[in-house]
Amino acid sequence: MSLIDERGRLFGRVNVIDAAVVAVAALLLFAAGGMVLVSLTGDRGTPESRYATVDLGDRSPAVASQLSAGDASRDGDVVVTDVYVGPGAGDNVTVVARVRVNGTLTPADAAGERAFEYGGDPVRRGDRLAVTTPTYDVDGTVLALAESGASLDTGTLPVVVETSLPAATRDAISVGDAFRLDGRRVATVEETAFPPVGNESTRTDLVGLTLHTVNRSGGTYFGGTEVKLAESIEFGTSRYAFAGNVTRWGNSSPAGEPVTTTATVTLRGVDPDVADDVRTGAVERRGDTVTATVTDRRTAPAAVVLTSDDGNIYEREHPRDVDVTLTVDLRTRRTADGLRFHGRSLRAGTDLTLRLETVTVDGTVTDLGE
């Protein structure tokens, strides 16, 4: 049998022209299908990595202790690159993580915008992102997304906080004390200014601290609290804990320039035995710091006012008590509002308590000099 017969049929069955048309149509369909296939597979996006700052919120110390740089998901597409831990609510701690995410940058849309996706879902500020490793599974809110930067924006911030402390807490606090969470130092005592024990209802205690902070969402945070003036922050050790309001931001020393001020302090109606305990050279200390030194001491009989039976008033010497006049060098701070000592304003007429090494005395400032 010939390939094409006298009637132009292929193998005696199909017209040659018809067969050619079918072949061309098949080729066109195959080419179109290939174009569609290329379009579908080649337009899925570009593999990219992004660094996300993730607020993991309050976590138990047990969970927080498991998070560290280098933790990775099983597929390696989510890797923890940095961790910040600070005080949280109650016994919990606040955790912020920096995470590298291997995802996809989608093709540009009609507006020319491209989106970053992970696992088919967009990753944007405000979205939730899960961090799942072989040892833990946590999720949090994306605070920021960047093309680079494996480290969180952390730092140290010196502040002064104002509070009113129980006597036992004041005695327990020392410069250098550290507030630790999960073995991490998150705050340190740098300076203290405690008035001697006196009127507990009006006393003001100042504590200078250095805080380990994280910058996020446009603010500086100590744990879950944004550090601002008048904001309350907490500090604690295994021996004590307290909260205070921030009164100075960016400096751990009370406001003002340190100066030595010579003051004349008068103690009236003092028992002679107490007066004998106030000696020249006696000092008041706060930790290793001398806050007051007695440089001179004078005594005179105390005056007592008597009224006679006929109504006359007389001033006489007290048979026993004495008035004591002290010259004292005080460690003060000069501010725009004047001198301050023990965290309070200091001027003539100010009532002053001195907690000397052997005795505590109350007097009135009668004169101030430099």
LINLIN-V526229 format. One record per pair of residues at least 24 apart in sequence whose ideal C-beta (glycine too) atoms are under 8 Angstrom apart, sorted by the first residue. I is the first residue (numbers start at 1). J is the second residue. D is the distance in whole Angstrom. If there is no record, write none. Layout:
i = (I:I)
j = (J:J)
d = (D:D)
This chain:
i = (43:44:44:45:45:45:45:45:46:46:47:47:47:47:48:48:48:48:48:49:49:49:49:50:50:50:50:50:50:50:50:51:51:51:51:51:51:51:51:51:51:51:52:52:52:52:52:52:52:52:52:52:53:53:53:53:53:53:53:53:53:53:54:54:54:54:54:54:54:54:54:54:55:55:55:55:55:56:56:56:56:56:56:56:57:57:57:57:58:58:58:58:58:58:58:59:59:59:59:59:59:60:60:60:61:61:61:61:61:63:63:63:64:64:64:64:65:65:66:66:67:67:67:67:71:71:71:71:72:73:73:73:74:74:74:76:77:77:77:77:78:78:78:78:78:80:80:81:81:82:82:82:83:84:84:84:85:85:85:85:86:86:86:86:86:86:86:86:86:87:87:87:87:87:87:87:87:88:88:89:93:93:93:94:94:94:95:95:96:96:96:96:97:97:97:98:98:98:98:99:99:100:101:116:143:143:144:144:152:152:153:153:153:154:154:154:154:155:155:155:156:156:156:156:157:157:157:157:157:157:157:157:158:158:158:158:158:158:158:158:159:159:159:159:159:159:159:159:159:159:159:159:160:160:160:160:160:160:160:160:160:160:160:160:160:161:161:161:161:161:161:161:161:161:162:162:162:162:162:162:162:163:163:163:163:163:163:163:164:164:164:164:165:165:165:167:168:169:169:170:170:172:172:173:173:174:175:175:177:178:179:179:179:180:184:185:186:186:186:186:187:187:187:187:189:190:190:191:191:191:192:192:193:193:193:193:194:194:194:195:195:195:195:196:196:196:196:196:196:197:197:197:198:198:204:204:205:205:206:206:206:207:207:207:208:208:208:208:209:209:210:254:254:254:255:255:255:256:256:256:256:257:257:257:258:258:258:259:259:259:259:259:260:260:260:260:260:261:261:261:261:261:261:261:261:261:262:262:262:262:262:262:262:262:263:263:263:263:263:263:263:263:263:264:264:264:264:264:264:264:264:265:265:265:265:265:265:265:265:265:265:266:266:266:266:266:266:266:267:267:267:267:267:267:267:268:268:268:268:269:269:269:269:270:270:270:270:270:270:271:271:272:272:272:274:274:275:275:275:277:277:277:278:278:278:278:278:279:282:282:282:283:283:284:284:284:284:285:289:290:291:291:291:291:292:292:292:292:292:292:293:293:294:294:294:294:295:295:295:296:296:297:297:297:297:298:298:299:299:299:300:324:324:325:326:328:339)
j = (107:104:107:104:105:106:107:117:104:105:102:103:104:105:102:103:104:105:116:100:101:102:103:100:101:103:116:123:145:146:147:81:98:99:100:101:145:146:147:148:149:150:98:99:100:101:123:129:142:143:144:145:96:97:98:99:142:143:144:145:152:216:96:97:98:99:129:131:140:141:142:143:96:140:141:143:216:95:96:97:131:138:139:140:94:95:140:141:88:89:92:93:94:95:224:88:92:93:94:95:138:91:92:93:91:92:93:181:182:95:136:138:93:95:181:182:182:183:135:136:95:97:136:138:131:133:135:136:133:131:132:133:132:133:134:102:101:102:103:118:102:118:130:131:132:131:133:150:151:150:151:152:152:152:154:214:181:182:184:186:181:186:212:213:214:221:222:223:224:179:181:186:222:223:224:225:234:223:224:224:181:182:223:221:223:224:138:140:143:152:214:216:131:140:152:149:150:151:152:129:131:150:129:145:216:217:216:217:214:216:214:215:216:212:213:214:215:212:213:215:210:211:212:213:210:211:213:220:222:227:249:250:190:208:209:210:211:250:251:252:208:209:210:211:227:233:246:248:249:250:251:252:191:206:207:208:209:246:247:248:251:252:253:254:255:206:207:209:233:235:244:245:246:247:204:205:206:244:245:247:343:204:205:207:242:243:244:245:200:203:204:205:194:205:242:197:240:240:242:194:205:239:240:207:240:287:287:288:237:237:235:236:237:237:212:212:211:212:222:223:211:212:222:235:235:252:253:252:253:254:286:287:254:286:342:343:286:342:343:342:343:344:353:284:342:353:354:355:360:353:355:360:353:362:343:344:244:343:247:254:343:235:242:244:251:252:253:254:235:252:252:333:340:343:333:335:340:333:334:335:340:333:334:335:331:332:333:332:333:334:339:370:329:330:331:332:370:329:330:332:339:341:346:368:369:370:295:327:328:329:330:368:369:370:327:328:330:346:352:365:367:368:369:325:326:327:328:365:366:367:368:325:326:327:328:352:354:363:364:365:366:323:324:325:326:363:364:366:323:324:325:326:361:362:363:302:323:363:364:302:318:321:323:302:321:322:323:324:361:320:321:320:321:322:359:361:299:322:324:356:358:359:324:326:356:359:361:358:356:357:358:356:357:354:355:356:357:357:331:331:330:331:341:342:328:329:330:331:354:356:328:329:326:327:328:356:327:328:329:326:327:324:325:326:327:324:325:323:324:325:325:361:363:366:363:354:368)
d = (6:7:8:4:6:5:6:7:7:5:7:8:6:8:8:6:7:4:6:6:7:5:7:8:5:7:5:7:5:7:6:7:6:7:6:8:7:5:7:6:5:6:7:5:8:6:7:6:5:8:7:5:7:8:6:8:7:4:4:8:7:6:7:5:8:6:6:7:4:7:6:7:6:5:5:5:7:4:7:6:8:5:8:4:7:7:6:8:4:5:4:7:6:8:7:7:6:6:8:5:7:8:6:8:7:8:6:7:6:8:6:7:5:5:8:5:5:8:6:5:6:6:7:8:8:5:8:8:6:7:6:6:8:8:7:7:7:4:7:7:8:8:8:6:7:7:8:4:7:6:5:5:8:5:6:4:5:6:5:7:7:6:7:8:7:7:6:3:7:8:7:7:7:4:7:8:6:6:6:7:5:7:7:8:4:4:8:8:8:6:5:6:7:7:8:7:6:6:5:7:6:7:7:7:5:6:7:8:6:8:7:4:7:7:7:5:7:8:6:7:5:7:6:7:7:5:5:6:7:6:8:7:7:7:7:5:8:6:5:4:7:6:8:6:7:8:5:6:6:8:8:6:8:6:7:5:8:7:5:4:7:6:7:6:8:7:5:6:6:8:3:6:6:7:6:7:6:6:5:5:8:8:5:7:6:7:3:7:7:6:7:6:7:5:6:6:8:5:6:5:7:5:5:7:7:6:6:8:6:7:5:6:6:8:8:7:7:5:8:8:5:7:7:6:8:4:8:6:6:8:6:7:5:8:7:5:6:7:8:4:6:7:7:7:7:4:6:3:6:7:7:7:4:7:5:7:8:7:7:5:5:7:8:6:8:3:6:7:6:6:6:6:7:7:7:5:8:3:5:4:6:6:5:8:7:8:6:6:7:5:8:7:6:7:6:7:8:7:5:4:6:7:7:6:7:7:8:7:7:6:8:7:5:7:8:5:5:7:8:5:7:5:8:7:7:6:8:7:5:4:8:8:5:8:6:6:7:4:7:6:7:7:7:5:8:6:6:5:7:4:8:7:5:7:4:6:5:8:8:5:7:5:7:7:6:6:7:5:7:8:6:6:7:6:6:7:6:5:5:8:5:4:6:7:7:6:6:8:5:6:7:7:6:5:5:6:8:7:7:7:7:5:8:8:5:7:5:7:6:8:7:5:6:7:6:7:5:7:6:7:4:7:8:6:8:7:5:7:5:8:8:8:8:8:7:7:7)
